[in-house]
Amino acid sequence: MSDFDTLLKHLESLDSRDRPLANVITDLDTYHRDHAADLPPRLAHFLERRSYGKALAFLRGEKENMPPGGCSGH
């Protein structure tokens, strides 16, 4: 499993609600802290701002499905 696969799994857990929300957010914060220097800048920005829907769309290559907001250009 690649690092992005791990991140994708954490992000998808938010939608599936198969784990307690607090645990998923803790895992995402830890992932960001441990990998921020190696992440694409835009993905690091989304994780820092806890824009998890945008991070998920970014990882899936779904720019057209990026939730609206200040940093998505919508």
Backbone bond lengths (Angstrom), bond angles and torsions (degrees), N, CA, C in turn:
res aa  C-N    CA-C-N  psi(-1)  N-CA   C-N-CA  omega(-1)  CA-C   N-CA-C  phi
1 M - - - 1.463 - - 1.534 108.07 -
2 S 1.326 116.86 126.86 1.456 120.72 178.68 1.526 110.33 -77.96
3 D 1.324 115.06 168.36 1.459 118.99 178.32 1.524 111.36 -61.50
4 F 1.343 116.84 -38.56 1.461 118.71 178.76 1.517 110.79 -68.42
5 D 1.330 118.23 -31.20 1.465 120.29 175.95 1.523 110.33 -63.24
6 T 1.322 115.86 -40.29 1.465 120.46 178.00 1.524 110.17 -63.91
7 L 1.318 116.50 -45.46 1.462 120.64 178.30 1.524 110.46 -61.87
8 L 1.318 116.87 -44.91 1.465 121.15 179.43 1.528 110.61 -59.78
9 K 1.304 116.85 -41.34 1.471 121.11 178.48 1.523 110.79 -61.18
10 H 1.339 116.98 -44.00 1.468 120.28 178.53 1.532 110.48 -62.64
11 L 1.328 116.96 -45.13 1.466 120.83 -178.96 1.521 111.79 -64.48
12 E 1.320 116.92 -40.53 1.468 120.35 179.28 1.525 111.42 -67.47
13 S 1.325 117.11 -26.12 1.470 120.58 176.87 1.523 111.82 -64.00
14 L 1.334 116.31 -26.47 1.464 119.09 177.39 1.523 110.92 -64.92
15 D 1.341 116.51 -40.88 1.469 120.60 179.81 1.522 112.33 -75.07
16 S 1.328 116.28 -41.39 1.464 119.47 -175.54 1.523 112.35 -77.79
17 R 1.321 115.45 -21.40 1.472 121.49 -179.55 1.527 112.05 55.50
18 D 1.349 115.47 34.28 1.454 119.74 179.57 1.531 112.79 -83.81
19 R 1.339 115.89 -4.59 1.457 122.30 176.99 1.521 108.31 -136.16
20 P 1.322 117.10 154.84 1.477 118.96 177.08 1.530 110.96 -58.25
21 L 1.316 115.65 135.55 1.459 122.43 -176.79 1.532 112.24 -54.18
22 A 1.306 117.25 -43.96 1.469 120.85 -179.02 1.523 111.12 -60.19
23 N 1.325 117.41 -38.05 1.463 121.06 179.25 1.525 110.97 -67.34
24 V 1.325 116.56 -41.27 1.464 120.33 179.93 1.527 110.03 -65.04
25 I 1.318 117.73 -44.71 1.463 120.73 179.97 1.526 110.57 -63.72
26 T 1.320 117.51 -40.24 1.467 120.67 175.72 1.523 110.30 -60.06
27 D 1.335 117.04 -43.98 1.462 120.91 178.57 1.529 111.50 -63.34
28 L 1.324 116.90 -40.75 1.467 120.61 178.92 1.529 111.09 -66.90
29 D 1.317 117.49 -41.36 1.470 120.94 177.10 1.528 110.62 -62.51
30 T 1.321 116.59 -42.14 1.457 121.24 179.08 1.521 110.49 -65.69
31 Y 1.317 116.50 -43.61 1.462 120.38 178.28 1.530 109.93 -58.92
32 H 1.317 116.51 -47.03 1.465 120.27 -179.32 1.526 110.64 -61.51
33 R 1.306 117.30 -45.48 1.467 120.96 -179.82 1.534 110.74 -60.43
34 D 1.319 116.80 -42.30 1.463 121.06 -175.88 1.522 114.21 -77.27
35 H 1.340 118.02 -23.27 1.464 121.15 -172.65 1.522 114.82 -122.68
36 A 1.309 119.24 2.27 1.467 121.62 -171.92 1.525 112.69 -53.56
37 A 1.316 117.68 -41.11 1.463 120.68 -176.93 1.527 112.60 -67.09
38 D 1.323 117.26 -22.62 1.463 121.59 -176.55 1.529 113.64 -100.26
39 L 1.317 116.98 -5.37 1.465 121.22 -176.68 1.519 110.85 -85.30
40 P 1.345 116.59 151.75 1.466 118.05 169.56 1.531 108.40 -56.58
41 P 1.330 117.65 140.17 1.469 120.15 -175.08 1.529 114.21 -53.37
42 R 1.314 116.93 -40.39 1.471 118.86 -178.38 1.530 111.33 -66.55
43 L 1.330 116.96 -40.89 1.462 120.56 177.91 1.523 110.17 -65.39
44 A 1.317 117.49 -42.50 1.470 120.60 177.22 1.532 110.51 -59.59
45 H 1.331 116.27 -40.00 1.467 121.34 178.04 1.530 110.75 -61.19
46 F 1.328 116.78 -46.66 1.467 120.16 -179.64 1.529 110.64 -60.89
47 L 1.327 117.02 -43.00 1.462 119.78 -179.34 1.525 111.26 -68.34
48 E 1.326 117.08 -39.51 1.457 120.67 178.45 1.523 111.08 -61.03
49 R 1.327 116.33 -39.46 1.465 121.82 -178.38 1.534 112.63 -86.98
50 R 1.333 115.44 1.27 1.472 122.70 -176.43 1.525 111.31 56.50
51 S 1.324 115.40 37.95 1.466 122.23 174.36 1.524 107.18 -90.54
52 Y 1.326 114.82 72.16 1.456 119.94 -170.10 1.524 113.08 -69.83
53 G 1.328 118.05 -32.53 1.462 120.39 175.69 1.520 111.06 -63.11
54 K 1.321 116.67 -39.62 1.463 121.42 178.49 1.529 110.56 -69.61
55 A 1.323 116.84 -39.85 1.462 120.42 177.50 1.524 110.50 -61.90
56 L 1.315 116.55 -41.98 1.461 121.02 179.53 1.530 110.77 -65.01
57 A 1.317 117.51 -45.48 1.469 121.03 177.85 1.528 110.53 -62.44
58 F 1.322 117.64 -39.50 1.460 122.44 178.32 1.528 110.40 -60.36
59 L 1.338 116.59 -48.62 1.464 120.58 -178.80 1.524 112.57 -65.26
60 R 1.308 116.58 -32.78 1.468 120.95 179.82 1.524 112.28 -83.81
61 G 1.333 117.14 -5.18 1.462 120.62 -178.72 1.514 112.46 69.48
62 E 1.321 116.62 31.41 1.459 122.85 -176.20 1.521 110.73 -108.06
63 K 1.315 116.06 62.83 1.465 119.89 -178.31 1.527 111.61 -55.98
64 E 1.336 117.10 -35.79 1.471 120.32 -178.79 1.527 111.73 -69.06
65 N 1.322 117.91 -18.94 1.461 121.82 179.67 1.534 112.98 -101.18
66 M 1.332 116.47 10.77 1.454 120.69 -179.99 1.525 109.13 -66.03
67 P 1.332 116.82 125.49 1.462 119.13 178.19 1.522 110.71 -58.45
68 P 1.329 117.08 145.78 1.467 119.68 -179.53 1.528 111.14 -67.18
69 G 1.312 114.35 154.09 1.451 120.32 178.20 1.507 110.00 163.11
70 G 1.299 116.28 172.04 1.451 122.50 -174.96 1.515 114.99 -55.81
71 C 1.327 118.45 -39.33 1.458 119.64 -174.17 1.526 112.79 -92.94
72 S 1.315 119.20 -1.61 1.464 119.71 179.63 1.509 112.46 -95.21
73 G 1.339 117.05 -6.36 1.450 120.85 179.67 1.516 114.75 84.09
74 H 1.351 117.37 9.68 1.471 121.29 179.26 1.510 110.02 -104.03
